[in-house]
């Protein structure tokens, strides 16, 4: 099970840490699985799935 903190989320999404901090608070972003000293952490697979949905929405190919 791979996990990600905010810096890894930002890298995966190709955004700044500041922008990632905004995105992770959105209701459509996966819930964190825990909070550690580094902050919140997420399952990498869930963040990857979010990233794929985000790309589909941005390019208009999401049918839903």
C-alpha positions as CSV (number, residue, x, y, z in Angstrom):
1,X,0.0,0.0,0.0
2,X,1.6,3.2,-1.2
3,X,0.8,6.5,0.5
4,X,1.3,10.1,-0.4
5,X,1.7,13.4,1.6
6,X,0.9,16.8,0.2
7,X,4.2,17.2,-1.7
8,X,3.7,13.9,-3.5
9,X,0.1,14.8,-4.3
10,X,1.3,18.1,-5.8
11,X,4.0,16.4,-7.9
12,X,1.5,13.8,-9.2
13,X,-1.1,16.5,-10.1
14,X,1.6,18.8,-11.6
15,X,0.6,21.7,-9.4
16,X,2.2,23.8,-6.7
17,X,1.9,22.7,-3.1
18,X,-0.3,25.7,-2.5
19,X,-2.7,24.6,-5.3
20,X,-2.6,21.0,-4.0
21,X,-3.6,22.3,-0.5
22,X,-6.7,23.8,-2.1
23,X,-7.5,20.7,-4.1
24,X,-7.2,18.2,-1.2
25,X,-9.9,20.2,0.6
26,X,-12.4,19.8,-2.2
27,X,-15.3,17.4,-1.6
28,X,-14.4,15.3,-4.6
29,X,-10.9,14.7,-3.4
30,X,-10.3,11.4,-1.6
31,X,-10.4,11.5,2.2
32,X,-7.0,11.2,3.9
33,X,-6.4,7.9,5.6
34,X,-4.5,9.4,8.5
35,X,-2.6,12.5,9.8
36,X,1.0,12.2,10.7
37,X,3.7,14.6,11.7
38,X,4.1,15.5,8.0
39,X,0.4,16.2,7.7
40,X,-2.4,14.3,6.1
41,X,-1.7,11.3,4.0
42,X,-3.7,9.6,1.2
43,X,-3.6,6.3,-0.6
44,X,-1.7,6.8,-3.8
45,X,-4.2,4.7,-5.8
46,X,-7.0,6.9,-4.8
47,X,-5.1,10.1,-5.6
48,X,-4.1,8.6,-9.0
49,X,-7.8,7.8,-9.7
50,X,-8.7,11.4,-8.8
51,X,-5.9,12.7,-11.1
52,X,-7.3,10.6,-14.0
53,X,-10.9,11.9,-13.4
54,X,-9.5,15.5,-13.2
55,X,-7.7,15.1,-16.6
56,X,-10.9,13.7,-18.2
57,X,-13.0,16.7,-16.8
58,X,-10.4,19.2,-18.0
59,X,-10.2,17.9,-21.5
60,X,-14.0,17.4,-21.8
61,X,-13.9,13.7,-22.4
62,X,-15.8,12.8,-19.2
63,X,-19.3,11.7,-20.2
64,X,-20.7,12.1,-16.6
